Amino acid sequence: MVSVTDICNQLRDKLRESIERNKADAILLSGGLDTSILAILARPKGAFTVGLKDSAASDLVYSEKVSQLLGIERKKMEFTVAEALETLPEVIRILRTFDLALPNDLSLYFALKLTKQNTISSVMTGDGSDELFAGYSYMTQLSLQDLRRYIKKLSRNWHFSASDLGKALGVEVKQPFLDNDFVRFALEISPELKVKEGVGKYILRRSFEGELPVEILWRKKEPIEYGSGSTRLHQIISDMVSDEEFQSAKERTGIAFINKEHLFYYRIYGEVVGKIPKAKDNEIKCPCCGAGMGVYHCRICGFCRPLHRSFSHNG
């Protein structure tokens, strides 16, 4: 029987090999577990972090700790609310979405733009780690059997906005956690080692004990928008749409907008992208916007299918 220590050693070796195949000039460093681990193994020349000005952007704090620990030069940039609102149409145009997760994508856009301004041609991200190792809180609520199936399905359909944003900005995005060989290895790890006592990414954390400060090694997962402080944008944008406008738009379009912020993004989508593409005959029709969607998620409007329904169908 393979011990936990053996699996930790294998994980480190596999990830190191993946990094060798996916070398980059710099890293987008949030100071979270995933990018900190990549920074330990890759020791990139530089690191980049962004945050919303005058907000509690924890990424700026944690990434500074990691960069100092590893002796990596880190450059940071703080964008304003005005800059965020001005940039939204460009991000929506590139990603062709009005998903409520757009504040995450805004932060990525500013980070990638910062690397471009510093003549960096390739950058590493931590994409895929949360999906492979149960980093999201909702994943820790699944049974071990359902978690294994869910992660396997995710690995067949995932898509990360950093790739599209990087391509648009002329920056090559390297994603070591998404390397085919590493993904195959990660899928074979028992879900019992991914979630332990309600904590996700357990085996990943164990693999790097002693190399990262405890507050980073066991840092709770924060969406990019939280770490960058861009959650402030939710209320600011919501206040830009009246209750009357929201109700009228729902009745007029037939789209099940989640909230006023969702409508705000949809309006921009209509201006810079156009009409929502209808679902094809071989696609699942999104119940929110009518577009074709994946097994779990609609990339156009951001609708997420309830997991219990996903597991009660298709095995």
PAZA-735392 format. One record per atom (N, C-alpha, C, O): x, y, z. Coordinates in steps of 0.02 Angstrom, whole numbers, plus 50000, padded with zeros to 5 digits. Layout:
XYZ ...
***
This chain:
500424994050000 500005000050000 500445006350000 500925006750038 500275011049957 500665017149951 500515021750010 499925023050025 501025024250042 500935028650100 500785035750079 500905037650022 500525039750126 500385046850112 501035050450095 501055054750051 501575048650130 502225051650116 502445050350045 502705054750011 502345044150022 502525042449953 502125046549902 502395048949853 501475047249916 501045051149871 501265058449870 501275061649817 501445061149928 501685068049931 502315068849889 502385073849853 502775064149894 503395064449855 503255063949780 503555067549740 502795059449762 502605058749692 502285065149666 502425067349610 501855068149707 501525074349687 502035079849673 501985083349623 502505080549718 503025085649709 503415084349645 503555088949606 503605078049633 503995076349574 503595077749510 503855080549462 502965075649510 502535076549451 502435084049437 502445086049379 502335087949489 502225095049478 502865098449455 502845103049414 503435096249482 504075099049461 504195097549387 504425101849349 504035091549366 504105089649296 503645093849251 503835095949197 503035094949275 502565099049237 502815106149229 502745109149175 503095108849282 503375115649279 503935116049227 503995120949191 504345110749224 504885110549175 504605110749104 504905113649059 504035107549094 503725107549028 503335113949015 503165115448957 503205117749066 502795123849060 503145129849090 502855133649128 503775130649073 504175136049101 503905142849079 503645143649024 503965147749124 503735154549109 504225159549139 504605157849185 504195165649114 504655170849138 504455173349207 504885175649245 503805173049223 503565175949285 502945172149308 502725167449276 502665174249365 502075171049393 501575176249417 501775181449442 500925174849408 500415178949440 500345176349511 500045171049522 500605180049558 500665177649627 500135180749672 500135186849684 499675176649696 499155179049742 499355178149814 499075181349859 499845173849826 500025172249895 499575166849924 499615165349983 499145164049881 498745158249901 499165151949895 499745152249875 498875146349913 499245140049913 499525138249845 500105136449839 499105138549793 499285136049727 499875139849696 500365136749675 499815146449692 500355150249660 500975150449704 501535151049678 500895149849770 501475149749814 501875143249803 502485143349803 501515137749794 501845131349780 502225131649714 502795129449710 501905134449663 502245135149598 502865139549605 503375138149574 502815144749645 503385149249654 503965145649689 504545146849672 503805141249737 504325137349771 504705132949722 505325132749723 504335129449679 504645124749633 504965128049572 505475125749548 504665133349547 504895136449485 505415141849496 505845143049453 505375145249553 505815151049567 505855155749506 506395156749478 505285158549486 505265162849427 505665169349438 505815171249495 505815172649384 506205178849388 505805184449421 506075188649456 505145184349410 504735189749437 504035187349454 503815182049432 503685191449492 502995189949512 502575196249506 502835201849515 501935195349491 501485201049482 500835199849521 500555194449522 500615205249555 500005204949595 499615211349586 499905216749581 498955210849583 498535216849577 497995216849631 497835211749661 497725222849643 497185223549691 496805229949678 497075234649648 496195230249702 495785236249695 496015241349746 496085239849805 496135247449723 496385252749766 495885254149823 495285253949813 496155255549882 495755257149941 495285251549961 494725252749984 495505245349953 495095239649973 495535234950015 496145235650018 495215230150047 495585225250088 495815219550042 495535214150044 496325220950002 496575215949954 497095211549988 497685213349992 496885205750013 497335201350050 497895198550006 498425196750031 497775198049940 498295195549895 498925199749898 499485197149894 498835206349906 499415210849908 499845209349970 500455209949968 499515207550024 499865206050087 500215199250083 500815198850097 499855194150064 500135187350063 500665186450009 501165183050019 500555189549951 501045188749897 501705192149915 502235189949894 501665197449954 502275200749977 502675196150024 503285195750021 502315192550067 502645187850113 502995182350074 503565180550090 502655179650024 502945174149985 503545176549944 504065173149942 503475182249912 504025184849871 504645186349913 505205185249891 504545188949973 505115190250018 505425183650041 506045183150045 505005178850058 505255172250080 505695168950028 506205165950044 505495169549964 505845166149910 506345170549873 506705168249830 506365176949892 506825181449859 506645182949787 507085183849744 505995183249773 505755184749706 505535192049702 505185194549746 505745195449649 505535202449640 504795202549621 504585199349572 504405206249660 503685206549647 503485213649629 503695218449661 503075214249577 502805220749558 502055220649568 501725215649552 501795226049595 501075226249609 500755232249574 501095237049556 500115231849565 499735237249534 499055237549567 498735232349577 498825243449585 498165244349614 497735248249565 497895253949548 497195245149543 496745248449495 496165251749532 495975249549587 495895256949502 495345260649534 494675257949510 494635254149461 494145259949544 493475258149523 493335260749453 493045257249412 493555266949440 493445269949374 493795265849320 493515264849266 494405263649334 494775259549285 494435252849274 494415250249218 494165250049327 493805243649321 493195244349277 493085240249232 492805249449288 492195250549248 492365252149176 492005250049130 492905255549166 493125257349098 493375251149060 493315250748999 493655246349096 493945240449066 493445234749055 493555230349014 492895234949092 492385229649087 492185227849015 492175221948998 492015232748973 491815231048905 492335227048867 492165222448829 492975228648877 493505225048843 493545217748867 493625213148827 493485216748932 493505209948960 492905205948936 492965200048918 492315209048935 491715205648912 491765204048838 491545198748816 492065208548799 492155207348727 492615201348716 492475197148672 493155200848754 493635195348746 493325188648766 493385183748731 492995188648824 492735182348852 492045180548827 491825174848835 491695185448797 491025184348770 490565181348823 490255176148813 490515184848879 490125182548935 489845188348975 490105193848973 489295187049012 489065191849062 488985188349130 488535189949169 489425183749142 489465179849204 489595184449263 489985189349258 489285183049320 489395186949380 490105186349408 490295190049453 490495181749381 491185180949402 491655185949367 492265185449375 491385190649330 491795195349292 492295199249336 492835200849311 492135201049399 492645204349440 493285200149446 493835202949451 493215193449448 493815189149447 494215190349384 494825191049386 493865190449327 494185191149263 494505198049254 495025198749222 494195203049283 494485209849282 495165209849315 495645212749289 495215206649373 495845206449409 496375202749368 496955204949365 496175197249336 496645193649293 496875197949235 497465197949217 496405201649205 496575205949149 497095211149169 497595212049134 496985214349226 497465219449249 498145216349265 498665219449251 498145210349293 498775206949309 499155205149246 499765206149242 498805202549196 499125200649133 499365206849095 499885206749063 498975212149099 499175218349067 499805221149099 500245223849065 499855220449165 500445222649201 501065218849179 501605221749171 500995212249168 501565208349144 501775210549074 502365210949059 501285212049033 501425214348965 501805220948966 502275221948928 501595225449010 501925231949016 502645231349040 503055235749028 502795225749072 503475224549096 503855219849051 504345216649071 503635219548988 503955215548935 504035208148953 504535205048934 503555205548989 503555198349004 503145194848951 502575196748938 503425189648920 503075186248865 502685180048887 502225177948853 502875177248945 502515171348969 502455171649045 502905173949080 501885169349070 501745169749142 501385163449165 500995160549128 501535161449226 501245155349255 500655157049300 500665162049336 500135152849298 499555153749343 499415147149380 499665141849361 499005147649431 498835141749471 498185138449449 497895134549486 497955139949389 497325137149363 497315129449368 497815126149352 496755126749390 496665119549391 496755116249458 496495110749469 497135119349502 497265116149567 496635115349609 496515110049637 496225120549612 495605120149651 495145114749624 494815111249662 495115114149559 494685109149528 494935102049539 494545097449552 495595101049535 495885094349543 495915091949615 495865085949629 495995096749662 496115094849731 495565097149779 495675097549840 494975098749752 494395100549793 494525106749835 494445106749896 494725112049800 494875118249836 494275122549851 494325127149892 493715121249819 493115125249830 492705122349887 492645116249894 492425126649928 492065124349988 491485119649972 491365114950009 491135120949916 490565116649900 490785109549884 490395104849892 491405108649862 491645102049844 491755097749907 491715091549903 491885100949962 491995097150024 491345094350052 491355090250098 490775096550024 490125094050047 489905087850010 489415084650029 490255086149956 490065080249916 490305073849949 490795073849987 489955068349935 490205061849957 490855060449919 490965063349866 491265056049946 491905054649913 491805051749843 492185053249798 491285047649835 491135044749770 490935050249720 491175050349664 490495054649742 490265060049698 490835064949683 490865067649628 491265066049732 491835070549721 492295067949667 492515071649624 492435061449669 492865058449618 492555059349548 492895061249501 491915057949543 491565058449478 491545065749455 491625067249396 491415070249502 491355077349485 492025080049458 492035083549407 492565078549493 493215080949471 493395078149402 493675081649360 493225071849391 493365068749326 492985072249271 493255073549217 492335073749284 491935077249234 492205084349222 492235086649165 492395087649276 492675094449269 493285094349223 493365098749181 493705089349231 494335089149193 494215088249119 494665089449078 493615086049100 493455085149029 493175091448998 493175092248936 492925096049039 492555101749013 492815108549035 492525113649016 493345108749075 493525115249104 493815120149053 494085118249001 493755126349071 494015131749029 494195137549076 493795139249121 494775140449066 495005145749111 495115152249073 495435152349021 494835157549100 494835163949065 495535166849056 495645170949011 496005164949098 496685167549092 496975166149023 497355170248996 496805160448994 497055158648927 496815163548874 497205165948833 496165165048875 495875169648826 496125176748836 496265180348788 496165178848899 496395185648914 497135186448895 497335191548867 497535181348910 498235181648892 498345181948817 498765185748793 497965177948781 498015177948708 497845184848679 498185187248634 497325187948706 497115194548683 497645199848697 497715204748660 498015198948751 498515203948772 499215202248746 499675206148755 499285196548714 499935194548688 500405191748741 501015192448736 500115188648793 500515185548846 500355178048847 499775176148853 500855173848842 500745166648844 500635164448916 501055165648959 500075161148928 499905158848995 500085151449003 499845147248965 500505149949051 500715143049065 500345140749129 500315144249179 500065134649126 499645132049180 499875125049200 499585120049177 500385124549242 500665117949260 500175112949289 500245106949278 499675115349326 499185110749355 498735107649301 498415102549314 498725110649242 498305108049187 498685103749138 498405101349089 499325102749150 499735098349109 499425091349107 499235088649160 499365088449048 499005082149041 499275076649087 498885072949117 499925076049091 500225070749133 500065071949207 499925067349244 500095078249227 499955079849298 499215078749313 499045076249367 498775080549266 498055079449277 497915072049285 497525070149329 498215067849243 498105060649249 498325058049318 497975054049349 498885060549341 499125058649408 498645060949463 498475057049508 498425067249459 497985070049510 497315066449513 497025065549567 497065064349455 496415060849453 496455054049488 495945051449510 497045051149492 497135044649523 497175045049599 497105039949634 497295051049626 497345051849698 496655051049730 496165053949706 496625047249782 495985046049816 495675052549842 496035056749870 495025053449833 494695059449860 494755059949935 494685065449963 494885054449969 494995054550042 495605058650060 495655061150116 496075059250013 496685063150026 496615070350001 497055074450013 496075071649967 495955078449943 495535082449993 495645088450002 495075079050025 494655082350077 494735078450142 494595072450145 494955081850194 495045078650259 494785083350313 495005089050319 494315080850352 494005084850406 493725091450379 493795096650411 493425091050320 493105096950291 493575101850258 493365107250236 494215100150254 494715104650224 494925101950156 495135096250150 494855106050104 495055104050037 495795104750025 496155107950064 496045101649972 496745101849951 497215099150006 497785101350012 496965094450044 497355091850101 498035089050078 498555090750107 498035084650028 498655081450006 499145086549977 499755085749984 498885091749946 499315096949918 499645100849975 500245102449971 499275102250027 499545105850085 500075101550120 500615103950138 499925095150129 500395090550162 501055090050124 501585089350153 501005090450057 501595089550016 502105095250024 502685094450007 501875100850050 502335106550056 502385109250127 502555115050139 502235104850175 502325106650245 503055108250259 503505104750235 503175113550297 503855115350315 504185120050265 504715122750279 503865121050207 504165125450156 503795132050149 504055136850120 503185132350176 502795138550174 502565140250244 502445135750285 502495146650259 502215148550324 501525145450333 501155144650285 501365143750395 500725140350409 500135144350384 499645141450359 500155151050390 499575155050370 499465154950295 498925156450271 499985153150257 499905152350184 499745145150166 499325143750124 500085140550199 499975133450186 499255131450199 498975127250163 498945134250250 498265132650268 497785138450257 497255138850287 497995143050212 497565148850196 496915146450164 496935142350118 496365149050188 495715147150160 495645149750089 495875155250073 495335145750047 495235147649977 494825154049972 494285154550001 495095158949935 494725165049920 494675165849845 495185165349810 494075167149818 494035168749747 494475174649731 494625178749774 494705175149669 495145180549649 494855187349668 495225191849690 494195188149660 493895194649674 493945196549748 493965202449764 493975191549793 494065193049864 494785194849878 494925199949910 495245190749853 495955192149865 496185198749836 496625202049864 495895200649779 496085206849747 495685212849772 495825218549755 495185211449814 494775216949842 494225219349796 493885224149812 494135216049738 493655218649689 492935216849705 492485218249665 492805213649762 492115212349782 491735218849792 491115218949788 492085224249806 491765230749813 491365232649751 490875236349755 491585230049694 491255231849631 490535229349628 490125232349595 490385223849663 489705221049661 489185226249680 488695227349644 489275229449737 488785234249761 488795240649720 488265243449705 489385242849700 489445248849659 489065248049594 488695252549574 489155242349561 488815241149498 488075240049508 487665242549469 487885236449560 487175235249574 486805241849583 486225242449561 487115246649615 486795253149628 486695257249564 486345262249565 487005255049509 486945258649446 486335256549406 486195259349353 485965251649432 485355249149399 484775249849448 484825247549505 484235252949426 483655253849471 483235247449474 483285243149431 482825246949526 482385241149533 481895240749474 481735235249451 481665246549452 481195246749396 481525244149332 481225240349294 482135246349319 482505244049260 482605236449262 482545233049211 482765233949320 482895226849329 482275222649314 482305217749276 481715224649342 481095220949332 480865221249260 480635216349232 480935227249230 480735228149161 481155223849114 480885220749067 481805223549126 482255219649083 482105212149088 482145208649037 481945209749147 481785202649156 481165200849115 481135195549083 480665205249117 480045203949080 480145204649005 479865200748966 480555209448984 480655210948913 481085205648879 480935203648822 481615203448912 482105198848880 481955191448891 482145187248852 481605190048946 481475183048963 482085179548994 482075173549004 482595183449008 483205180749039 483125180949115 482895185849143 483315175549148 483255175149221 483855178249256 484275174749285 483905184849251 484465188349283 484475186949358 483955187049391 485055185549384 485115183949455 485035190149499 484735189849552 485305195649475 485255201949512 485395207849465 485485206849405 485415213849492 485505219749450 486205220149420 486285222749364 486695217649455 487365217449427 487395213149364 487735214749316 487025207649366 486985203049309 486705206749248 486955205849192 486195210649258 485895214549204 486385219649178 486425220749117 486765222849221 487265227749200 487765224649152 487925227549100 488005218649168 488485215249125 488155213249059 488465213549006 487525211149062 487165209149002 487105214948953 487175214148893 486965220848979 486905226748936 487555228048898 487555229548838 488115227448934 488765228348901 488885222848850 489135224048795 488705216748868 488765211048822 488395212448757 488665211248703 487795215148762 487405216748703 487745221848659 487685221648597 488095226548690 488435231848653 489065229448619 489205231348562 489465225348653 490125223548626 490155216548595 490615215148557 489665212348609 489645205548580 489055204748534 489125202548477 488465206448559 487855205848518 487355201148550 487295200848611 486995197448508 486475193048533 486765186648564 487315184448546 486385183848610 486585177548641 486495171848590 485955171148562 487015167748579 486935162148531 486455156948558 486505154948616 485995154648517 485515149648538 485845142748544 486315141248508 485575138748588 485835131948597 485735127848533 485205128248502 486235123948514 486175119548457 485805113248477 485705111948537 485605109348428 485215103248441 485575098348487 485255094748526 486245098148482 486625093348522 486885096348588 487295093348621 486635102248606 486865105548667 486315105748720 485715105448704 486525106348782 486055107448837 485855114848835 486295119148830 485215116248838 484985123148837 485005126248906 484725123448954 485345131848913 485385135248977 484695137848997 484385141448958 484455136249057 483795138549079 483775145949096 483245148849105 484365148949100 484405156049118 484395160549056 484005165349053 484825158949006 484895163448948 484725160148882 484665163648832 484655153548879 484485150048817 485075147948774 484975144848722 485675149648795 486275147648757 486435140348770 486155137248815 486885137548730 487125130848743 487605130948802 488005135448809 487545125948846 487975125848905 488305119148915 488105114148884 488815118948957 489155112748974 488755108749024 488185110449040 489055103449050 488705099149098 488515103049160 487975101949188 488945107449183 488825110949245 488715118549238 488385121549280 488995121449186 489055128749186 488935131649117 489145128949066 488585137449116 488485141149054 489015146649050 489035151049093 489435146348999 489965151348992 489705158148970 490055163048976 489095158348945 488815164748922 488555168948981 488755174648990 488105166049021 487795169849075 488045167949144 487925171549193 488405162249149 488675160249214 488225155549254 488405153649310 487645153649226 487195149049263 487565142649281 487935139849241 487465140349343 487765134049366 487215129049382 486745130549419 487275123149354 486785117949366 486885114949436 487455113549454 486355114049474 486425111049541 486755104249538 486585100049496 487245103149582 487625096949579 487205090749591 487335085549561 486695091149635 486295085149649 485935082749587 485815076749579 485745087449542 485415085449480 485925082249433 485765077649396 486545084849434 487055082149390 487205074949407 487335070849363 487185073249472 487355066449492 486765061749487 486845055649484 486155064549485 485565060249478 485435058449406 485025054149391 485795061849360 485745060249289 486435058049264 486945060049291 486445054049213 487055052049178 487545048249224 488135047849208 487305045449278 487765041649321 488285045749353 488695043149391 
***
